[in-house]
Amino acid sequence: MKRQGHRGFSVVELMIALAVAAILLVVGAPSFRDALRRNKVSATSNALLADIAYARSEAINRGNIVSICPSSDQKTCTANGTAYENGWLIYTYAPGKGTPNAVYSSTSTDNILLRAATARDSVSVQALDSVILSFGSQGQSRRPDTKQPKFATCFRAVGASGTGSSSNAVPGAQLTVNASGSVTSKSLGVQTGCVPT
């Protein structure tokens, strides 16, 4: 009589496979988590970059001032706001009514809302100061001073408050708008408070 072999895995083989899988999970999970966090920072920074480029383009196309301000309700500008993670507004003015760095008012017939961006989860977006970013009819940045508008985007844990942080594992991003209106992007160094440098 011929003895038949058993098909399948032995208990020892299954235990070895589970041990290898556990080791791979322990090693790979933190780097995967950091990759997701880097993606959130990058996506938010790129969304703001795209909207800044859109505002500049609209200013040129319309031949009028177009501005961007932080907004937590997508209806009004946040007074003296520097936090853009709750959203932002892009708006222009009726012909002949444009004033650089003016606050958007949904009740004013002089304001025209072009776009409202919604809040971003797990990131902080901080402007250098509370001056509203405006573009002139030739696409140039319009400010009452000579500072370049800057925005820092960093990861912030869910439920945490404050400005987030930039680390080696999850570096923040900074956008800088020069006088001509073009935007440059760079990675932030390690810092505990996510602020433009």
Protein Blocks (a to p, Z undefined) as FASTA:
>chain_A
ZZdddedjdfklmmmmmmmmmmmmmmmmmmmmmmmmmmmmmmmmmmmmmmmmmmmmmmmm
nopacdddddfklpaccehiabfknoccdddddehiacghiacdfkbmkbccfbdcddde
hiacddfblcdcdddfkopacdfbfbdcddddddddehiacjbjadfklccddddddfko
pacdddddddfbdcdZZ
